């Protein structure tokens, strides 16, 4: 049996998202409507043209079942599916939508994500006391990634200032993006002096909780020109997901200097897309910078630089929005915050707009291939999607 994958078999013709932030003025349905209607308008379709939908949501209080999406956009009678896969929930919703189109089951589908976190608490992500193993303790998210930072400091001699440069870069990018939660620049000194959250991660090393939604309309490349008259759509080159343990700190061989799920998802995605040298072939990337340490490890796991060299490459400007491999030109999770179910789709909207030359923030020069990466749970699940321009 020949495995053909989804390369060049799915096109994105519509992309939309809300402003991310403290959206006290909007409920879950409001956010879904705002993002989905934006994507329908961009694709030039009516909502009734949609044949199926997938919605990424992690938390039960945001919504359960496909009924959350159906009620949100008032579209009933067709398949609607709730997808949950930690922080990769939105990108996994997109993955399912891609397979529906690539398989020939559907011609026009919706992939979206939403999360409404700030109505619940302001003291960190909910669920860490309700969920997890009944005996083995579950550390907080900052504590999880603090372990990675401490290990990288030990192995490579990285410093807190190396982490600070990630925050400075991403906040400079987010300053230009009208949809971002935070639009103020920060200095290295401000990042270094910020209150400690989980040593060595301070306040500016951690992304914020946020509310938001994002949506994409997918079809086949053959049908895309009939919707997008100017041909300005993008095609899916690869989508891969890899999953490892929920509790890697109990795995004696787990290194903490790299994340196995990201490495494997990247390997699978590069193979499907035909990418052999990501440093040269990936034009830019939106990576999962839930913490500053995460972005540095991501850049190495994705093959953008040698192991242990990410801080040096960052300092030299490699990952700046106008550098060799721009990373998080939107401002990343550091500036958008992280409404879990929405983040993956938000990244894909950013990649789509960049490739179409209509980025809402800083526009990367002449991009050909864009990569989006999510890392969820305790480095448990990673999703890597590669998008490109049609031939």
C-alpha positions as CSV (number, residue, x, y, z in Angstrom):
1,X,0.0,0.0,0.0
2,X,1.4,3.4,-1.0
3,X,1.1,6.2,1.5
4,X,0.6,9.5,-0.3
5,X,0.2,11.9,2.7
6,X,-1.5,15.3,2.3
7,X,1.3,17.3,0.6
8,X,-0.3,19.7,-2.0
9,X,-3.7,18.1,-1.5
10,X,-5.3,20.7,0.8
11,X,-5.5,24.5,0.3
12,X,-6.3,27.3,2.8
13,X,-8.6,29.9,1.2
14,X,-9.8,31.7,4.3
15,X,-8.2,32.8,7.6
16,X,-9.5,34.8,10.4
17,X,-9.0,35.5,14.1
18,X,-10.0,37.7,17.0
19,X,-7.9,40.1,19.0
20,X,-6.3,38.0,21.8
21,X,-6.4,39.3,25.3
22,X,-8.6,39.9,28.3
23,X,-11.9,39.6,26.4
24,X,-14.3,40.4,29.2
25,X,-16.7,41.8,26.5
26,X,-17.0,38.5,24.7
27,X,-18.2,35.0,25.4
28,X,-17.1,31.7,23.7
29,X,-19.8,32.0,21.1
30,X,-18.9,35.6,20.4
31,X,-15.3,34.8,19.9
32,X,-16.1,31.9,17.5
33,X,-18.4,34.0,15.5
34,X,-15.8,36.8,15.2
35,X,-13.1,34.4,14.0
36,X,-15.2,32.2,11.8
37,X,-17.1,35.0,10.0
38,X,-13.7,36.7,9.4
39,X,-12.5,33.4,7.7
40,X,-15.7,33.0,5.7
41,X,-15.4,36.6,4.4
42,X,-11.8,36.0,3.5
43,X,-12.7,32.9,1.6
44,X,-15.7,34.5,-0.1
45,X,-18.1,31.9,1.1
46,X,-21.3,31.6,3.1
47,X,-21.3,29.6,6.3
48,X,-23.8,27.2,4.8
49,X,-21.2,26.2,2.2
50,X,-19.2,24.5,5.0
51,X,-19.6,20.7,4.9
52,X,-17.9,19.8,8.2
53,X,-16.1,21.5,11.1
54,X,-13.5,20.8,13.7
55,X,-12.9,22.9,16.8
56,X,-9.9,22.8,19.1
57,X,-10.8,23.3,22.8
58,X,-8.9,22.0,25.8
59,X,-11.0,23.1,28.8
60,X,-14.4,21.7,29.7
61,X,-15.6,25.2,30.9
62,X,-14.9,26.6,27.4
63,X,-17.0,23.9,25.7
64,X,-17.7,20.2,25.1
65,X,-18.6,18.4,21.9
66,X,-19.0,19.8,18.4
67,X,-22.1,21.5,19.7
68,X,-20.0,24.4,21.0
69,X,-19.0,25.2,17.4
70,X,-22.5,24.5,16.0
71,X,-24.2,26.8,18.6
72,X,-21.5,29.4,18.2
73,X,-21.9,29.9,14.4
74,X,-25.5,28.6,14.3
75,X,-24.8,26.0,11.7
76,X,-26.6,22.7,12.4
77,X,-27.0,19.3,10.7
78,X,-23.5,18.7,9.5
79,X,-20.5,16.9,11.3
80,X,-19.0,19.1,14.0
81,X,-16.1,17.7,16.1
82,X,-14.5,18.9,19.3
83,X,-10.7,18.1,19.3
84,X,-8.6,18.1,22.5
85,X,-4.9,17.4,22.5
86,X,-3.4,19.7,25.1
87,X,-1.8,22.9,23.5
88,X,-1.9,21.2,20.1
89,X,-5.7,21.1,20.1
90,X,-6.2,23.8,17.5
91,X,-3.5,22.4,15.2
92,X,-5.0,18.9,15.6
93,X,-8.4,20.2,14.6
94,X,-6.7,21.6,11.5
95,X,-5.1,18.2,10.9
96,X,-8.5,16.4,11.0
97,X,-9.9,18.9,8.6
98,X,-7.0,18.4,6.3
99,X,-7.6,14.7,6.2
100,X,-11.3,15.1,5.4
101,X,-10.3,17.2,2.3
102,X,-7.3,15.1,1.3
103,X,-9.4,11.9,1.5
104,X,-12.1,13.3,-0.8
105,X,-14.8,13.1,1.8
106,X,-15.4,16.8,1.9
107,X,-14.7,19.7,-0.4
108,X,-15.0,22.7,1.9
109,X,-14.4,22.5,5.7
110,X,-13.7,24.6,8.7
111,X,-10.9,24.2,11.2
112,X,-11.0,26.5,14.3
113,X,-10.0,26.8,17.9
114,X,-11.3,28.8,20.9
115,X,-10.5,29.2,24.6
116,X,-12.0,31.4,27.3
117,X,-9.6,31.2,30.2
118,X,-9.7,34.5,32.0
119,X,-13.3,34.1,33.3
120,X,-12.0,31.3,35.5
121,X,-8.9,32.4,37.4
122,X,-5.8,34.6,37.2
123,X,-3.5,32.5,39.2
124,X,-2.3,30.1,36.4
125,X,-3.8,27.5,34.1
126,X,-6.8,25.7,35.6
127,X,-6.8,21.9,36.0
128,X,-3.5,21.2,37.6
129,X,-5.2,20.1,40.8
130,X,-8.2,18.4,39.2
131,X,-6.3,16.5,36.4
132,X,-3.3,14.2,36.4
133,X,-2.1,11.1,38.1
134,X,-3.7,10.3,41.5
135,X,-0.3,9.6,43.2
136,X,2.5,11.0,41.1
137,X,2.6,14.8,41.5
138,X,2.0,17.2,38.7
139,X,4.2,20.3,38.7
140,X,2.9,23.7,37.4
141,X,3.6,24.6,33.8
142,X,6.3,27.1,34.8
143,X,7.9,24.4,37.0
144,X,7.9,22.0,34.1
145,X,9.8,24.3,31.8
146,X,11.9,25.6,34.6
147,X,13.4,22.1,34.7
148,X,14.4,22.4,31.1
149,X,15.9,25.9,31.7
150,X,18.0,24.6,34.6
151,X,19.3,21.7,32.6
152,X,20.2,23.8,29.6
153,X,22.0,26.2,32.0
154,X,24.0,23.2,33.3
155,X,24.7,21.5,30.0
156,X,25.4,24.5,27.8
157,X,26.2,27.4,30.1
158,X,23.1,29.3,29.0
159,X,22.1,32.2,31.2
160,X,19.0,34.1,32.3
161,X,20.1,36.9,29.9
162,X,19.9,34.4,27.0
163,X,16.3,33.8,28.0
164,X,15.6,37.5,28.2
165,X,16.6,38.1,24.6
166,X,13.7,35.9,23.5
167,X,11.3,38.1,25.4
168,X,12.8,41.3,24.0
169,X,12.7,40.0,20.4
170,X,9.1,38.8,20.6
171,X,7.8,41.8,22.3
172,X,9.4,44.0,19.7
173,X,7.6,42.0,17.1
174,X,4.3,42.0,18.9
175,X,4.4,45.7,19.2
176,X,3.5,45.9,15.5
177,X,0.6,43.4,15.6
178,X,-2.9,44.8,16.2
179,X,-4.3,41.5,17.3
180,X,-1.7,40.9,20.0
181,X,-2.6,40.9,23.8
182,X,0.6,42.7,24.7
183,X,2.0,45.5,22.4
184,X,4.7,47.1,24.6
185,X,8.4,46.5,24.1
186,X,10.5,45.3,27.0
187,X,14.2,45.7,27.7
188,X,16.7,43.0,28.9
189,X,16.9,44.8,32.2
190,X,13.2,44.8,32.7
191,X,13.0,41.0,32.0
192,X,15.9,40.3,34.3
193,X,14.4,42.3,37.2
194,X,10.9,40.9,36.9
195,X,9.4,38.9,39.7
196,X,10.3,35.2,39.8
197,X,7.6,32.7,38.8
198,X,9.6,29.4,38.8
199,X,13.3,29.7,39.1
200,X,14.9,30.7,36.7
201,X,11.8,31.8,34.8
202,X,10.5,35.3,35.7
203,X,7.3,37.0,34.7
204,X,8.5,38.0,31.3
205,X,9.8,34.5,30.6
206,X,6.2,33.2,30.8
207,X,3.4,33.7,28.3
208,X,0.1,35.0,29.7
209,X,-3.3,33.4,30.0
210,X,-5.6,34.9,27.3
211,X,-8.9,34.6,25.5
212,X,-9.2,34.3,21.7
213,X,-10.3,32.3,18.7
214,X,-9.0,31.6,15.2
215,X,-10.4,29.9,12.1
216,X,-9.4,28.6,8.7
217,X,-11.4,27.5,5.7
218,X,-10.0,24.5,3.7
219,X,-10.7,23.1,0.3
220,X,-8.8,21.3,-2.5
221,X,-6.1,23.0,-4.6
222,X,-8.2,22.2,-7.6
223,X,-11.2,24.1,-6.2
224,X,-9.3,26.9,-4.5
225,X,-9.0,29.1,-7.7
226,X,-12.8,29.1,-8.0
227,X,-13.0,30.7,-4.6
228,X,-9.9,32.9,-4.5
229,X,-10.0,34.7,-7.8
230,X,-6.5,36.2,-7.5
231,X,-4.9,32.9,-6.7
232,X,-3.6,34.2,-3.4
233,X,-4.1,31.0,-1.3
234,X,-1.7,28.6,0.3
235,X,-1.3,24.9,0.3
236,X,-0.5,22.4,3.0
237,X,2.9,20.7,2.6
238,X,2.8,18.6,5.8
239,X,1.2,18.1,9.1
240,X,2.6,15.8,11.7
241,X,1.9,15.1,15.4
242,X,4.0,13.1,17.8
243,X,3.1,12.1,21.4
244,X,5.3,10.9,24.3
245,X,4.8,10.6,28.1
246,X,2.6,12.7,30.2
247,X,5.2,12.6,33.0
248,X,8.7,12.8,31.4
249,X,10.4,13.6,34.7
250,X,9.8,10.0,35.7
251,X,11.6,8.8,32.5
252,X,15.3,8.4,33.6
253,X,16.6,9.0,30.1
254,X,14.6,12.2,29.4
255,X,17.2,14.9,28.7
256,X,15.2,18.2,29.3
257,X,17.6,19.8,26.8
258,X,15.4,18.7,24.0
259,X,11.8,17.6,23.5
260,X,11.4,14.2,21.9
261,X,7.9,14.9,20.6
262,X,9.0,18.0,18.7
263,X,12.0,16.3,17.2
264,X,9.9,13.4,15.9
265,X,7.0,15.6,14.7
266,X,9.6,17.8,12.8
267,X,11.2,14.7,11.3
268,X,7.9,13.4,10.0
269,X,6.8,16.8,8.7
270,X,10.1,17.5,6.9
271,X,9.9,14.1,5.3
272,X,6.4,14.7,4.0
273,X,7.2,18.2,2.8
274,X,10.5,17.1,1.2
275,X,12.5,19.5,3.4
276,X,16.1,18.3,3.8
277,X,17.7,21.5,5.2
278,X,15.2,23.5,7.4
279,X,17.8,26.3,8.0
280,X,17.7,27.1,4.3
281,X,14.3,25.9,3.2
282,X,12.0,27.2,6.0
283,X,11.4,30.9,5.3
284,X,10.0,31.6,8.8
285,X,8.3,29.9,11.8
286,X,5.8,30.4,14.5
287,X,7.0,28.2,17.3
288,X,5.5,27.4,20.7
289,X,7.2,30.0,23.0
290,X,5.0,29.3,26.1
291,X,8.2,30.1,28.0
292,X,11.4,31.8,26.7
293,X,13.4,28.6,27.3
294,X,10.9,26.7,25.1
295,X,11.6,28.9,22.0
296,X,15.4,28.3,22.3
297,X,14.9,24.5,22.6
298,X,12.3,24.6,19.8
299,X,14.8,26.2,17.4
300,X,17.2,23.4,18.0
301,X,14.7,20.6,17.9
302,X,13.3,22.0,14.6
303,X,16.8,22.1,13.1
304,X,17.2,25.9,12.8
305,X,20.6,25.8,14.5
306,X,23.1,23.4,16.1
307,X,22.4,21.9,19.5
308,X,23.4,24.3,22.3
309,X,23.8,27.2,19.9
310,X,20.3,28.8,19.9
311,X,21.2,31.7,22.3
312,X,24.2,32.6,20.1
313,X,22.1,32.5,16.9
314,X,19.5,34.7,18.6
315,X,22.1,37.2,19.7
316,X,23.5,37.3,16.2
317,X,20.0,38.2,14.8
318,X,19.4,34.8,13.0
319,X,15.8,34.6,14.5
320,X,14.9,38.3,14.1
321,X,11.9,39.0,11.8
322,X,14.4,40.1,9.1
323,X,17.0,37.5,9.9
324,X,17.9,34.2,8.2
325,X,15.1,32.3,9.9
326,X,12.6,34.6,11.4
327,X,11.0,33.0,14.5
328,X,7.7,34.3,15.9
329,X,7.5,37.5,13.7
330,X,3.9,37.9,15.1
331,X,5.3,38.2,18.7
332,X,4.4,34.6,19.5
333,X,2.7,33.4,22.6
334,X,4.7,35.9,24.6
335,X,2.6,38.7,23.0
336,X,-0.6,36.9,22.2
337,X,-1.0,34.9,25.4
338,X,-2.1,31.3,25.1
339,X,-5.8,30.5,24.9
340,X,-5.0,26.8,24.6
341,X,-7.5,25.6,21.9
342,X,-7.0,28.7,19.8
343,X,-3.2,29.0,19.6
344,X,-2.5,26.4,16.9
345,X,-5.1,27.8,14.6
346,X,-3.8,31.4,15.3
347,X,-0.3,30.3,14.3
348,X,-1.7,28.9,11.1
349,X,-3.5,32.1,10.3
350,X,-0.3,34.0,10.8
351,X,1.6,31.6,8.5
352,X,-1.2,31.9,5.9
353,X,-1.2,35.7,6.0
354,X,2.6,35.9,5.8
355,X,2.7,33.6,2.7
356,X,0.0,35.7,1.1
357,X,2.0,38.9,1.8
358,X,-0.7,40.4,4.0
359,X,0.7,39.9,7.5
360,X,-1.1,42.0,10.2
361,X,2.3,42.6,11.9
362,X,5.8,42.6,10.6
363,X,5.9,41.1,7.1
364,X,8.7,38.6,6.3
365,X,10.3,39.2,3.0
366,X,9.3,36.9,0.1
367,X,8.5,33.8,2.2
368,X,8.1,30.4,0.4
369,X,7.6,27.9,3.2
370,X,6.3,28.7,6.7
371,X,6.3,26.4,9.7
372,X,4.0,26.3,12.7
373,X,4.8,24.3,15.9
374,X,2.8,23.5,19.0
375,X,4.1,21.8,22.1
376,X,1.5,20.6,24.6
377,X,1.4,19.3,28.1
378,X,4.6,18.2,29.8
379,X,6.5,18.3,26.4
380,X,4.0,15.5,25.7
381,X,2.5,16.3,22.3
382,X,4.0,18.3,19.5
383,X,2.4,19.3,16.2
384,X,4.3,20.6,13.2
385,X,2.6,22.0,10.1
386,X,4.3,23.3,7.0
387,X,2.5,25.6,4.6
388,X,3.7,26.9,1.2
389,X,2.7,28.8,-1.9
390,X,0.9,26.9,-4.6
391,X,3.0,25.8,-7.6
